[in-house]
Amino acid sequence: MKTIDRLKQEQVLENVQSGSDRDEDFQVYQIRTAHLRHPVFRMLINDSRLLDLVESLIGPDIRLIHYQGVYKPAHTGGEVRWHQDNDYFKVAENRTISVWLALDDVTVENGCMWYLPGHHHQLLQHEQLWDTSQKKGFYLA
């Protein structure tokens, strides 16, 4: 987390909340093209353990189409609603894998990732919801 804190101080981490929605209790930071911004993230995309896992699922023809780091402290930033990443990426043949790697301990209490088994077989209807009074409905893809 020291690296994340340093990136935040160096303003490499961008607050993805817009204008009037920005507030200290509601922070979600994002590093776009993370592999170009810091060697730690560049090292991760070449890690043989991750590449072997992805290859076992989709085969050896692997192409990086989007890489981001998200820094969202526990109990901040509202919830991330259920979504399918490929609805936002629009990759043909639905041969897309999102690799989600936690850089800190993740629990149900502090906001872990949940998956819906079997929902990768079909594209579900998506809608972006935003309720600033409850700070819910913000999605990241």
Secondary structure, DSSP 8 states (H G I E B T S, - for coil): -HHHHHHHHTT-SEE-S-GGG--TTS--EEEETHHHH-HHHHHHHT-HHHHHHHHHHH-S-------EEEE--TT-S--B----THHHH--GGG--------SS---TTTT-----TTGGGS--------BTTTTB-B---
